[in-house]
């Protein structure tokens, strides 16, 4: 990819020698750059690069890795005065935890930060030195000691477990490739003879990929191989990276056959006159789902097609080293490569080139897999994609699952295919179409058209094959035509038994259908064998069920499942054979196109979901009709009826719809307003204010119902708990709405909440939105007595250099200078606040607020951190230096008062 790059800034002299590795640690208040050079790890402030901090415990370092995550950490701050107090048993607090893990000589050192505050470093001995470090999650790390030695390290227990892999088995392909090396000379064999490097990369939260003995093994958290089939590389990769869901490996020159590269890029490339192996480095891309090669890109990278790239590579001997610009630490990080020519002259004239590897859109990748018939891989890839990146994810999943079921049906996995069709509620006509003509009759579709029937790509057929098929159909004998005419009504009757009720039991109907199908199978022509069968034994053999019998058994299971479900669904909306018999015809009289085009079939074969689609197409001019028609549907299924007002085809007046839905149920109206705001991006404050008022009214109503149920005699505890859970759920929605929404009128909502005596947290959040943080914190402390939420509130609004920089000091002042009379001991949460957030408190004002009975031991940690501040440190050094200078001056004056006269006699 060609792009313009501009140099922003150059920092010289950071280290005496070359930098081996760079990393980034993000604080709440400060961002740090991690630099590894000469075996030392140093932290530089990213803004100024001044006052670097060398990590003294991380000497003789080989590598490091950084990992950040949000963890629920229990407060471990306990002191003598708080022993036994209920506040000491606090709930876990979510914190941003950043871990810097450094692999040193035969040990590992871990530095960590919690919400920007440094923790005590930890270290553990190792049997070897970690050369490559890959985080799987916040507790598991993969170490690469050497190209053949790996280990899985657990941070919580500070222990490492060696990884053992199966012995490599040399395949015929690998043997053939090694045998072909005898014809290679010069630089083409240097790559295969180079010393392998250790390689490890994270591919999921529970798996890491390691390179060992030319194979790639997926390793789980238990240090065992998690997948039975490894990746077979022709040579150990020089670089390894992972970007979900692909594995990128850089392979040395002379190890990839040109024919294999051409097959992975373009199967039609002719390589008879080309060399056997690619003479340059290769970027190989594999799918982490199937571990198969999806693309092979040899150097030099060209924007043209793969055929010309392979031809250019085969015709030239230019090569370059390919390296990752930065280690890939996240699944969504972009991949950058740096190529440097191996020829010194070319390297000095051309320099290095930065390449950005970009993936196609998710939709294109999934479509390509479907086009090539890899439906299982397409489903696996689809499950890894977020729905926000692929809006039609559910539609694609249904379509690909159906295609995968057709693929299973084609390879005689009939039960699995039928189970999928049952789960998808698929059109019965299309399921029957998969069967041969003696079973499906006129619904039968040739096998090469199955995929197209189920929404897949249309098969490409040659014109001559089409002409041949037409001539063969025209040459049918008259007897075959008679047989077909006799089979068609019987097969159509099989579908009629599904759609039209008949008398008798279900067992009898299934027995009749099975007998009909068995008669069709017995009447089917068999292949004639010109040679007589050999006579080996007169004992009759046991008949073995063939694929046709097994497929028909699966079909009967499918039809027996569809029949009761279809009848109950139609009866629920008032459709029965009696009131629809005058408007519908038997399925045997409907055309094949009508059957395949369901739900565009007669009314008697439509499901309630398909009937609702008609109501979804009514525009604003039929608004009252939509309202009246939806009332009885709401009484049957609220979720189904709600879909009428979320149609993509028409846009009904939103204000009128919200008022109508509120008359049915405020919860449905709130759900509609959520849909309009989140999905349709409604920016009008009227809708946001209405949603806030609905949340408020539903919260108050639920609480009122809970109070009445609690006061009534003989109340059911199950109903009471359900009402309380409903109140908590609605109240949580109100709080989340207040925190995240910026369009609603804060003053209006606060005025509404002021009429109630409770809902303290909502009032506190609204006061915070109005900038009245002192009053908000007073509600948390005096009325709610929830000190952890008070601290969480301060952490949410705290920002250095703004008016909220003293919010923690405000909370401390509320603790130690209460404005209302309270029986709570507020000194305990005040001291805990000082111990947890001492860096965000003003030292002088904090000491002035503390009561005289607080000992220095109680705030020892706070005092130590305060004395480490630069202002105190500089003052102490200055006074010590001044005292030393005064001491030397006095000594000099004392020596100067002693006078000695030097004469000739004394010399």
N, C-alpha and C positions, 0 to 999 in steps of 0.2 A: 504494500500500500504506500503510495507516494503522498507525503504531506510536508508542509513547511514547519520547521522547528526553529525556535528562537532561543538564544542563550539569555537567561534571566540574570544570573549572578554566579560568580566563581569565588569560592572560599579556599584560600591557599594556606598551607602550613597547619592544617588541622592535626596531622600526624607527621612523624619524621619519615616514615616509609609508606608504601602503598597500602591502600585500604582493602581489606580482604572481604568484608561483609558490612552491609548497612541495614539498619532496622529503624522502626518508628514506634515510640511509646506515646500514647495519647493520654494526657492528664485532663482533669476538669479545668485547671488553671494554667497548665504549662504543657507544651509539647516537646518531647525529647527525641533527639537523633542518637541512635545506638551505633557506635563505630567500633569495629574489630580490626586491629592493626598490631602487628608484632606480638601477637598472643595476649594483648591487653584489650579490655573492653572499656570504653569511655562514653559517658552521656554528655551530649551537647544540647543546650537550649536552642530550639530551632529558630527562635526569633533573633537572637543576638550571636549565638555560637561562642559567647564569652563564658568564663568561669566553668570550664568543663569539670565533670565529676568522674574521676577514674574509679572503677569498681575494684577495690583492693582484694576482695576475696576471690575474684575471678582471674587468677593468674594462670599463665600458660593455657589460654583458651584456644580452642580449635573452631568452634562454631557456636551459634546461638539461635534462638527462635523466640518470637513474641506472640502471645495469644491474649485476646481480650474477650470477656464474656460478662453477662449479668448473672450474679449468683445471690442466693438468699443466705446471708451470713448472720448467725446468731450473735448478739452482743455479748462479748466476754469481759466487759468492764465491770468488775465487782470490787468492792472495798469493804472495810470493816463496818462502816456505818450503814451499808445497804444490805447486810447479810439478813436473809430471811424475808426481805421486803418483796412485795409482789411485783414491784417494778423491775427487780433483778431478773425475773422470769419473763423477759420480753420475747416477742415474736421475732422471727428472722427478718432482717432488713435487706431489701434488694440493693446490691451495690455493684458498681462497675469495677471488676477485678481484672487487672492487667498483669500478666506473668511474663517475666524475662528469664528464660531458661538457658544457661550457658554451659556448654560442654568443655570441661577443662581436662588436664592430664589426670586420668583415672578418677575423676569425680565430676559431679554435676552441682552447679550452684544456681539457686532460684531466688531471684529478686521479684517482689510483687508490690502492687499498689492497689489500695481500696479507696475508690472515690477520690483518687489523686493523692492519697496519703501513703507514704512509703511504709512498708512492713519490714520486720526483721528478716534478713536473708537466711535461707536454709541451704544446706549442702548434704550430699550423700556420696559415699564412695562407689566406684564402678570398677568392674574387672578390666575394662579397656577405656579408651578415650573416645568420646562421641564425636564423630566427624560430621555427621548429618543429623539434624533434629527436626522431627515433624510432629506437630500437635495433632492428635485426633479430636480431643475435646479438652475441657478444662481440667481433667484429671489423668488423662492417658497420653503418653508421648512415645513415639517410635525413635529409637537410636540406631544409627548405622555406624558400627565400629570400623568395619573394613568391607571390602566387596563380598565377603562371605560370612560375616558375623554381624548379627542384628539382635536387638533386644527391645522389649516393651517395658516402659517405665511407668509406674503409678505414683503420682505426686502425693496422694493422701497417705500412703504407707511408706513412701520414699524407698521403694524396692524395684529392682529390675529383673525381668525374666527373659532368658535367652530364647530366641526364635529358632525353631527347627523346621526345616522344610524337607519334603521328599527328595530322594536322589534324582537328578535329571536323567531322563531317558532319551537317548539319541534317536531321533526319528529319521525316516528315509529322506525326508526333505533336507534336514540338517546335514545328513551324511553326504547327500548329493552336492550340497553347497560347498562343504569342506573339500570334497573331491575335486570340485571345479577350481579350487584355489591353486592347483598346480600350474594352471596356465596363466596366472597373474604374476606380474613382476613389478618392481619399483614401488612407487607410492601407493599402488592399488592394494597392497597387502599390509601397508603400515597400520591401517585402521584396525584390522583383525588381530594384529600382533601387539597393539597397544595395551598397556596395563589397565585393567578394568577399574572403574571408580565405584565407590559405594553410592547408592541412590535410594532415596526413600521419599514418598510423597503421600499426603493424605487424600483419600478418595471418598471418605464419608466420615461421619462422627464415630463409626465403629470399625473402620477399616483403613489400613495403610497399604500401599503398594511398594514392595521392595524389589530390587534387582539383584539376582543371585544366580551365578552359573549360566548366564544368558537367558534366564527365565524371569518372568514377573509374577510374583506371588502376592495374593491378597491376604493380609494378616489381620485377624480380629483382635479385640482387646485382651483376649486370653493368651496372646502370643502363639496362636495356632493358625494354620492355613484355613481360611474361611470359604474358599472356592475350590472345587475339585480340579478344575482345568486351569493351568497357568498360561501366561503369555509366553510364546516362543519367539525370542528375538534371534536373528542370525548372529548377532554379536552383542556384547554388553553395551547398553546405551551410555552415551557420554553425558547427556542431560535428560532430566525427567521432570515433567510438569503435569498438572491436572487442572482442567477447567471443566466443570460439570457440563455434560457427561462424557468428556473426551480425555484420553491419555495421550500426551505429546511426548515423543522420545526422539532424541537426536542420535542417529546411528552413524558409525564411521564409514569412510569410503570403502568400496569394494566388497560390501556384504549383502546388498540388495540386488537381486537379478532384475534386469530391465523388463523382462517379460512380466514379473510379478508386479512391478510398479505400474506397468501399462494396464494390467488387468484390473488393478484397484482404481485407476483413474479413468481408463477408457478401454473397454474390451476389444475394440475394433482396431487397435494399434498393431501394425505389422512390424515385427522386430527380427526378421530373419537375417538381415544384413548388418545388424547392430552388435556391439560387444555384449558379452554375457552379463557383466555386472556394471552398476553405476559407479563411475570413478570418482565421485564427489560425495560429500556428506549429505545425509538425507534426513528430512523431517518427516517422521511417520506418525500418523494420527490413528488412534484406535478408539473404538467405542468401549466405555467401561461397563456397558450392559451386556454385550455379547463377546467382548475381548477380540473382535474381528477388526482387521485393518479397513478403515474407511477411506483413507487418502494417503498417498505417498508423494512428497514434494521434494525433488532433488535440488541441490544447489547447482547453478544460480537460479534463484526464484525469479520467475518471469510472470507478468500479468496475463500472458497468452494462455492458450489451452495446454493441457498436460502433454499432448502429443508433441507439440513443438518444443516444450520444455525438455522432454526426454531425448528428443533428437539433438537439441543443442548440447545437452549434457553429455551424450555419447560422442559427439564430435569434437568436444573441447576437453582439455585436461585441467582447466582452472578449478581450484578448490578453495575452501575457506573454512575456518573454524566457526562453529555455531554455538553460541552461549546464550543463556538466559540473562536478560538485563538485570532483573531483580528476582529473588525467589518468590514463587507463587505461594501465598499463605492463605488465600481464600478461594472459594469455589467460583466466585463471580469476578475475580480480578482479571484485567486484560493481560494478554500474553504478548510480551515484547521479546524479540530476538536481536542479537548483535552478531553480525557476520564480519569476519576479518580475513582477508586473503592470506593464504599460507605463504605465498611468494612475497619475499621482503620488498622487492621493488614495487609490486602492485600494492602492497600494504602501505608503503610510504607515499605513493602517489594518490591512491584512491581513498585510503583511510578505512574506517569501519562504517558499516551501514546498519541502521536500526529498522527493524521490520515489525509491524503490528499485525498479528494474526487475528482476523475477525471471523466470527461464525455467521452463517446465514440465519435468517429468522427461524424461530421454532416451527412456525407453520410450514416453511419450505423444507426443513429437515424431516418433519413427520410425513409430509407429502411424498418426499423421495423414498422413504422407507415403505410407504404404502404402494408406491409405483413399482418397487422391486419385489413386492410380496412379502416383506419382512414385517408381518403384522404384530408378532409378539414383541419385537424390538420397538416398534412404533408405540405400542401400548406402554412398555416400560419407560420409554422416553417421555411419553405424555404425562405419566404420573409424576415425573420430576419437575414439570413445568408449573409455575405458579399461575393460578387462574387469572391474575391481573395482567399477565403477559400474553395470555391466550384466552380471549373472552369466550370463544366458542369451544372451550375444552370439553364440556359435557357432550355437546353434539358430536365432536370428533371421537370421544371415547365410545359412544354408542355405535357409531359407524364402524370404527376399527374393531370393536369387539365382535360385531356381526361378521365382518370379513375374516377375522381370525377363526370364528366358529365355522365358516365355510371351508377354511383351510383345514381345520380339524376333521370336518366331514369328509373332505377329499382323501385324507390319509386313514380313513376308517375309524376315527375317534368319534363315533356316533353319540355316545352318551355325553361326552364333554360338549359337543356341539349343541345337542338338544337342551342341555342344562343352560347354556348361554342364551338360546332362543327363548326359553321359558323366563329367564331372568329379565330379558329385554322386552318381553311382551311383543314379540315380533309378529309381523303379518303372517298368518298361517298359510296363505296362498304361496308366499315365497319360500316357506319351509318345505311345503309339498313339492315345489318345483325342482328341488334337488334330487328327486327320485326318478327312476327310469320311467319310460312311457307306460309300461304295463302296470305301474302303481299310480303315477301322477296323471296319466292320460294327457289331455291337451295342455295341462299346466307344466308338463315336463320341459325343462330348459337344458340345452347341451352344456356339458361340463365347462367348456371354454367360455361360456357366457355367464357363469354363476357370479363371478366377481362383479361384472357390470350390473347384473340384476340387483345386487346388494349395495350399490352406490360406489363401487370401485372403478378404476380406470377401464376403459373399453379395450378389449383385446385387439391386437393388430393381426389381421389375417391377410394372406396373399390372395390376389384376385383369382389365381388358378385354383386354389383350394375352394374358393367360393363357387366357382363354376362347376367344379367336380362334385361338390355337395349338392348343387341344384340338379345336376344330371342324375345323380344317384337317387334323389328323391323322386324324380320324374319316372324312373325305371322300376318303381315298386310294382309288384305283382298285384293282381286283383284279390288274391287270397289275403295278402298282407293288409290291404285296405279294409277288407271285411273284418279281419281280426282287430284292427285298430278301432273300427266303429263299434265293435262289441265291448272293447275295454274302456273306451272313453266314458260312457254313462256310468259304469261301475266306479271309476275313479272319482268322477264328479259327485257321485252319491256319497262318497266318503267325506267330502267337504260339506255336503248338505246336512249330514248327521251332526256336524259341528255347529252349524248356524241355526238349524231349525229343530225345535224340540220334538221328540217322539215319545210315544208311550212305552212303558216298560222300564225295567231297572237299568242302571248304568252297566252292570255286569253283562246284561243281555245285549245291550247296544254294542259294547266292545267285542263281545263274542261274535256278533253278526259281522262287524267290520273286519275282524281277524279272519273269519271264514272267507269273506269276499276276497281279501288280499291273498290268502293262501291259494284260493282258486285261480287268481290271476297269475300267481307264481308258477303253479303247476301247468297252466296253459301256455306259459312263455316258451318260445322255441329254445332248444339247446344246441350247442355246437356239436357238429357231427365229426367224429374222428374216423378218417378213412381206414385206419388200421384196426383190426380186431383187438380187443383187450386181451392181454396174456392171462392164461389160466394158471393161477398160483395156488389158490385154495378155494374150497367150496364153502368155507365158513363165512356167513354174511358179516360185513363190516358195519360198525356203528356209524350212523350218519353224523357228520360234523357240520354245525351251522355255518353257513357262508356269510359274507358281508351283507348280502341283500336281506337275509333273514334278520340279522342283528340290527340293521338300519330300520327295518319295518317295526321291530319291537320298540325301538326308540321313538319312532313316529307315533305309534299308538300311545305311548306314555305322554308325548307332547299333546296330542289331541285330547286325551282324557283330562289333561290339566287345563286346557283352554276352555272346554265346554262349560263347566260350572262357573268359572270366573266371568266369562262373557255374559251368561244369562243373568247373574246377580248384578253386574254392572248396568245392564240395560234396564232391569226391573227397578233399580234405584232411581232412575229418572223417568219412570212411567212408560217405558217401551216394552211391550209384550207382543207375542205373535198375534194375539187377538186384535189389538188396535192398530197393528201395522201390516196385517196380511193383505189389505187392499192396496197398499202403496209399494210393496216390495215384491220382488221376484226371487225364485230359488237361485242359489248360487250356480246351479248347473245351467241356468239360462243366461247368466251374466257373461260378458266377454272376458277374455284373459286380461286385457288391458285394464278393465275395471277392477278386477280382483287384485292385480299387482299395484294399482294406483290407490288402494285404500289409504286414507279415509275418504276418498272421493267416491265411495260406493253408496248404495241405498241406505236409508236411515236405520234400518233394522240391524245392520252390522256395524254401526258406529258405537264407540265407547263414550262415556260421559266427557272424558278429556277432549275428544275430538268435537263433541257438540259445543263445548265452551269456546272453541276457536271461532265459531260463527259469531258469538256475542262479542268477541274481541275485535272483530272487524267493523262493528257499528261505530260511526263517527259521532261528533258532538251534536249533530242535528237529531240524533236518536237518544239523547242523554236520559230522558225520563224512561224510555223503554228499557234501556240498560239497567237503570236503577230498579225498576219493577221486576225485571227478569232475574236480577242477581239476588233479590231478597230470599227467594225460596232455595236458591243454591247455597246461600250462606247457612241456611238451616240444615243443609245436608253435609256440606264440607266447606268450612271457612277457607282453608288453604286453596282449594280449587277455585272458589269464587273470587278470591283476591287476585288471581291471575288475570281476571277480566280487565282490571284497571292498570295492569302493568304491561299491556300489549305494546309491541314495537310498531304495529301497523298504524295506529291512530293515537292521538294525544288528546284526552278528554280534559275539560276545564278543571284544573287542579284544585282551585278553591271550592268549587261545588262538590267535587268528589270527596274532599276532606270533610266537609260538613255532613255529607250523606253517610260516610263511613262512621263518623262520630255518633250519629244517631243509632247505628247498629251496635257498635262496640268501640269505646275509646281506644282499646288496644289495637284494633284493626286500623283506626285512623292514624294512630302513632306509627304503626308499621308502614302505612302508605307514605306518611311524611318522611320517614327515614329513607324510603326508596326514592322519593323525589329529590331529597337533598343529596344523598350519596351517589345514586346511579344517574340521575338526570342533572345533577350539579345545579340545583335551584339556588339562586343567590338572593332572592327577595327576603328581607327580614321578616315579613309577615308570616311566612311558613316556619321560619326558625323560632319566632316568638310563640307561634301556636303549638309547635312541638314541645317547647319548654313548658308551656302551661299544661299540656296534656300529661307530661311526665309528673308535674307537680300535683295535679288533681288525682291521677291514678295512685301516686304514693300516699297522699292523704286518705284516699278512700280505702286502700288496702290496710293501712294502719288502723283506721277506724273499725273496719270489719274484724281485724285481729283483736282489738280491745273489747268489742262487743262479744265476740266468741269467748274470750277469756273470762269475762264477767258473768256469762250465762251459766246456769246450772247444768250439769251433765254434758258438757261440751266434749266433742270428740277431739282427742289430742292429735290424731292424724290430720284432720281438717285444719286445726289450729296451726300445726307446723307448716302445712301447705300455704296457708295465708301469710304466715310470717316469711316464708321463702319467697313468695310472690312480691311481698313488700320490699324485701331486701334486693331482689332483682331489679324492680322498677327504680328504686332509690339509687342503685348503682348506675343505671342508665342516666338518671338525672345528673349525678355527680360527674360522670364521664362527659356528658354534654356540656356542662358548665366549664370543664377544664379545656376541652378541645375546640369548641365552637367559638368563632370570633365575630359572627354576624348578628346574633340575637342582641336585644336591648338589655344590658346588664341592670340599669336603673329600674326598668319595668319589672324584671323578674325579681329583683331584690325587694321591691315594694310589695309584690305578691307574697313572697316568703315571709315578710315581716308580720303578716297577719297570723302566723302560726307560732306556737311556743316551742316547737322542737325543730327538727331538720337543721341542727346546729352546723354540721359540716358543710351543707350547701350554702348556708349564710356566710360561713367563713370563707369559702371559695369565692363567693360573689364580692365580699369585702376586699379580698385580694385582687380581684379583677378591677376594682375601683381604686386600687392603690392604697387602701387603708389596712396595711399589714399589721399594725399594732392591734387594732380591734379584732382582726382575724385570729391572731395568735392568742388573744385573751379568751376567745371562744374555745379554742383547742385546750387551753390550760385550765381555765376556771369552770367552764360549763361541761365540756366533754371529758376533761381530765385524761386525755389521750396524748401523752408526751411524745410518743414515737411519731404520730401523725403530725404533731407540731414541728418536729425536726424534719420530717419529709417535706412539709410545706416550705420550710426555710431552704432546704436543698433545691427545691424546685424553682424558687424565685431568686436565689442568691446569684449575684453576678458582680465581679470585681469592676470597680470604676464606675458604677452606677449608683442610683439612689437606694438600691437594695443591698449594698455592700455591708451594711450594719444590721441586717435582719437577724443574724444569730445573736448579736449583742442586745437587740430588742427582746428576743425571747429570754435571754438571761436576765434582763432587767425585770421582765414580768415574773420570773421565778423568784428573784431575790428582793424585789420591791413590789409586792402585790398591792393592787389597788382595791381589792375586795377582801373581805374576811373569809378565810378558808381554813379548814381543819387538816388539809393535806400537808404533808411534809414536802415542800417544794425544793428543799436543799438537795435532796437526793437526785432528782432529774437535772438540777442545775450543775452539780459536780460531774454527772455523766456527760452532760452537754459540753462542759469544758474539756473533759478528757478526750472526747471524740472529735471535736471541731476546734481545737486550740489554735490552729493556723488561721482560722477565719474570725478570730476574736481580737479586739484591740487589747493589748496587754495592760496598759495603764488603767483603762476604764474597767476592765475585768477585775483587777485587784482592788479598785475602789468600791466595786459593788459587793465584793465578798464580805460576809460578816466577820467580826473579829474572832469568833470561836473556831473558825476553820483553820486547821493546822497546815503547816507547809507540807507535811507528809500526804495530806489528802489531795493536794494539787501538785505533787512532785513532778509528774510528767509534764504538766503545763508550764511549770517554772523552768524545767530543763529545756523545753523547746523554745521558751521565750529568751533564755540566755544564749541560745544558739543563733538567734536572729542577727543579721549583719550589723545592725546599729549598736547592739550591746557588744558584740565581738570587736568591732572597730574601736569602741570607747575603751574597753579593757586594754587592748594592745597599745593604744595611745598613752594611757596613764602609766602603764608599765615602762614604756620607752622613756617617758619623761622622768620617772623616778630613777631609772638607770642613768640617764644623763646627769641628773642632779648628784647622784652618788659619785660619779666620775669627776665632776667639777669640784666637789668638796675635797676629794683625795688629791686632786692636782693642786688646789690651793694649799693644802697642808704640806705637800712636798716643796712648793715654792717658798714657804716661810723659812725653811732650813737653808742657811747660807754658809758656804765654806770658802775661805780665802786660800787660793792656791799660790804658793811662793816657790822660789827656786829650791829651797831646802826640802819642800814636800814633793817635788817632782822626782 
